[in-house]
Amino acid sequence: MSVSTQFPSKNGINRTWHVLDADNVVLGRLAGRAAMLLMGKHKPIYTPFLDTGDHVIVINAAKVRLTGRKEDQKLYRRFTGYPGGLVEVGARKMRATKPAALVREAIEGMLPKTKLGKHMARKLRVYPGDKHPHAAQKPVSAAVV
């Protein structure tokens, strides 16, 4: 008698919606929890080469906490594509102008650097305030430990 292992199929994956409140939560802890939910590592059907993860909504991104002197020292770099086009923005200015990008970049940095990781990142929504337009999806509040 052989016992077959259940293998998750594309149609058999139930995706729930989770809300993470970033108010006074350390950025790395928030990003780690969000990445785990997006990848699906909290589920028993987790498979490394399939997207078994859930949708994640992050609220209060503007109130996330940075420890140590990161507020003054951390730099976010991007390249415009033009010669001399390296743009460096400090964490304090990034929080003031684009707080959602600050959180989004931390979470996406913890996802796989593949096409699968980009697909997982599409299920992430980040909002600087405490309001989000996804009440119809009945999101569940998830704790950040």
N, C-alpha and C positions, 0 to 999 in steps of 0.2 A: 504494500500500500504506500503510495507516494502522496505527500502533502504539498500542494501547490502554494506558492507565495502570492499574496495579492499584489498586483502591480497597478499603480494609479494611471488611469487614462485621462486624456484631455477633458473629456466630458464628465468624468466622475469626481472632479475636484470641486469641493464646496468652498467658495471664497467668502469669508466674512469681512466686515469692515470694523476696524479698530480706531479709536480716538486716543491719541497720546497728548497729554497736557504738558507743555514744555515750561510752564511757569515755575521758575526757581529750580530747574532740574539741570544737572551738569550735562553739557552738550554731548560728550562722549558716551555717557550712559544712555541718554535718549537715542542717539544714533545707533548704538549697539542693539537696543531693544527693537527699534523700528526695522533695522536690517534683518533681524531674526524673524520678525513677523512677515516681512516682504519675501524672504526666501522660503518660508514655510518650515523652518527648523523646529518649530514648536508642535508640529503635527507628527503623528506616528507614520504617516504615508510619505514623509520627506524623502525625496530622491534628488541627488546632487545635480543631475542633468535635466531635470524637469522643473518648471515653475509651479510649485505646489503652494505658493504663498498667498497671503491675504492682502486686502487693501488697507492702507494706513493713512489716517488723517492726523496731522500734527497741528495743534492750535497753540496760540500764545508763543510763537517762535521768537518774537521780539523780546521776550522775558527770559530766554534761556540763559543759563549761567556758565561763564567761562572761569576756570580756576587759575590760580597763580597770576602771572603777569601777561597772560595771553591776550587780554583786552588791548594791551599796548604793543605787544611784540609780534603777535601772529599776523602773517601776511597771506593774502589770497592773490595768486598770480594767474593771469590769463594772457594769451597772445592773440593780437588782432589779425595777424597774417601779413602785416606790412613790416618793412624793415624798421627796426627800432620800436616795434609795437608791443613790447612787454609792458603790461599794466599791472601795478602792484597796489593793492588796497588793503589797509589795515583792518583788523577785526572791529574796532570801534566805529570806523566809518561805514563798514559793511553792515553792521547792526543798525546804524542810523538810516542808511539808504535802502538796503535790501535785506531785511532780517530773514525772510523766507529762504533766500539763497544761501545764507550762512548755515542754516540747518540742513537744507537740501544737499549741499556739497558734502557735509559731514556724513550724512546717511548714505549717499551714493558712493562715497569712498570706501564704505564697508561692504558693498555688494560686489559680486564677481565682475571682473573687467572683460566681459564677453557680451555677445548679442543677448544671451540669457539675462545678464545683469541689467542691460538696458531695458529689456522687457519687464523685469521686476521693478525698475525705477519708475515705469509708467503708472504703477499702481500707488504711487506716493503723492499725497496732496499736502502742501504746507501753507498755513495761513498765519500772518503776523498777529492777528487779534484772536479773540475767543469765539468768533462766529465762523461757521462753515455752512455751505449750501447742500450738505449731504444727509439731511435728516431723513429723507425718503429711503435711504439704504439701511436705516436702523443700526447705526454703528454702536459697537460695544466699547465701553471705557476700558482701556488696558492700563495697568499700573507699570510705572517705570521704577525698577528697583535700584 
